[in-house]
C-alpha cells in the first residue's frame, strides 16, 4: 500500500499553463493531492512546443519513429492519436535511455525532475544551483543556490537563513532607533530577538 501523502484528501483545481506553474500542480500531486488540470479547448500550449524546428522534428522522428503531426489543433483526433502513440512508446524504455538516444541524435532534451532529483543532479551541483550550508540550529543541509550566474557581478548564497528574530537589534539600529528605545520595546514585548 502506498504511503499517505501530506495532502491526501485535498483536491487542487489547476488552471495554469506552460512549464513553471503546472510544475506546482505536479509537486502537489506528488504530495498526495488530487490535482485536476483544466485546459483551454486547444489544450495546454506547452504540448505544442516540442520539436519547433524541422531539424529537431527529424531527429525526434529518427529516434522514436513518431512524426510530428501537420495538424496544429491539439483537439484534432489525429493529434491525440500521435500523442497517445508517443506516450505508449515512452513507457518502453527508461528516461535515461530516451534522453541518451535523443541527445545522440542532437535533439535538445533533459529530465523533468522532482525536487529531490534536481537537488542531486550533477549538472545542478556543478553549476552551484545546489549548495550545502551549515545551519547553527540543525547542521548541514543542501538547498537551492543562485538560479542565475553573471560574469561581472558574482551572486552567491552567503549563508543559511537566520534564526527567527536573529537580527532585531541590528535592524532597529539601521532604522535609527537607539539602544535604550530598542531595550524598552523588547521589555514590553513589542519586539523580540537579539
N, C-alpha and C positions, 0 to 999 in steps of 0.2 A: 504494500500500500504506500503511495507517495506521501512524503512528509507534508503536513499542512503548511501553507504559506501564511505570512502575517496579514495578508489582505484577502484570505479566503472569505467568501460570503459578500464581498464588495463588488458591485458592478460599476464599471467605468465606461462612459459613452464618449468615444473619441471622434472628433470632427476634423482633426488635423491632417495635413498632407505634407508630402516631401519628407526627407530623411530625419531631420532633427526631432521634430515633435512626435511623430509616430514612434520614435525610439522610446519616448517616455511611456507610451502605452505598452510597448514590448516589455519594458522593465517592470511596470506594474503587473502585467500578466505573469512575469517570472516570479513575482512575489505572491501569486495566488489570486489576483483579481480576475474577474470575468470581464474582459475588455471587448466591447462591441464597437467596431470601427464603422463609422458612417462615411460613405464616399459619394462624391457627385456622380451624375449619370455616366460620365466618361471614365470613371474610376480614378484612383489616386494618380496624379500626374507623374509620380516617381516611377511608375511602371513603364512609362514611355521614354525614359531616359537611357535605357540600355542600348548599347551599340549605336551611338549617334552618328558615327562616320561610316562610310561604306567599307573602309579598310577594317574597322573594328567588327562590323557585321560579318564580314567574310571570315575573319579569324574565329569569331564565335561559332559560325556555321561549320567551319572545318573541325572544330573540337567536338561540338555537340551533335552535328547533323541537323540542327534546327535552324531553318532560315528565318530571317526577320520578316514579319508579315508586311505586306504592302499596305495593309489597312491601318490607318492611324486611330480609328474609332475603337476604343477598348471595350465598347459594348457589343461590337460585332461578334457573332458566334465563332467565326473562323479565328479571330484574335484569341478568344477564350480557349479554343482548342489548342492553339500553339502554346499558350501559357500553361495549360494542363499537361501537354506533351513535355515541355521543359521541366515542369515541376516533378513529374514522374521520373524523368531522366536523371535529375539531380539527386534523387534518392538512391541511385545505383552505385554511387561512389562517395567517399568521404569528402568533406570540404577541402581538406588538404590536397587530395588527389585532383579535384576540379581546379583548384587555384593553380597548382603546378602545371596542369595541362593547358589551361587558358593563358597563363603567363608565358609558357613556352611558345605559344603562337602570337605573342605580342598583344594579347587582349588585356587592357588595364583592369585589374580587379584586386580585391582584398577581402579579408574575412569580415563578417558582421559580428563583432564581439559583444558579449555581455560584459559588464564592468569588471568582474573577476578575471575574465580572459584578457581584457585590454590592459589590466594592471600588470600582467606577466608577459605581454607581447614584447619580444626582443627589439622590435623597431621602436616601440614606445619608450622602452628603457634606454636605448642607445641615443635617443633624441631628447632625453631628460623630460619626457612627458609624464614620467612616473619618477618620483623622488622618495627617498627614505628620510624621515625626520625622527628626532628623538624628543618625545614629549615628557616634561618633568613629572606629569601625573600618571601616565600609563606606559611609558617606554617607547621603543622604536616601532614605527609603523610606516607603511607606504601610502602615498597619497598622490593626487594629480599635481603634476608640475605645471610650468607655464605652457599654455597651448600654442604659443607663437614665439618665434625667435626673430630678433632684429640684429642686423650687423652692427649698427652704430650705437645702439643703446641696449645694453645687455639687460635681460629680465631674468629673474630667478626667484625661487621660493626661498625666503631668508630664514625661515624657521617655522616651528609649529604654531598653531593657533594659541593665543594666550589663554590662560585660565580665566574664568569668569571674574570680571571686575579687577583684573590684574593691573590695569593702568589708570585707575581712577584718579589718583593724586597727580599723576603726570598730565592727564587731560585737563583736570581742573586748573593746574598751573598754566597750561597753554592758553586757556581762555581768560586768564588774568585774575583768577581767584587766589587770594593769599592763603598761606598755610593755616592761619587761625580760623578763617571762614570755612575752609575745607574741613578742618577738625570739628567745627561746630556742626556742619552738615552731616558729618559722619556720626557724631554723638547723638544727633536727633534721629538718625536713621534715614535721612533724606538721600544719602548716598552710601554705598558700601564699597569695600575693596581697599586695596593698598594704595 
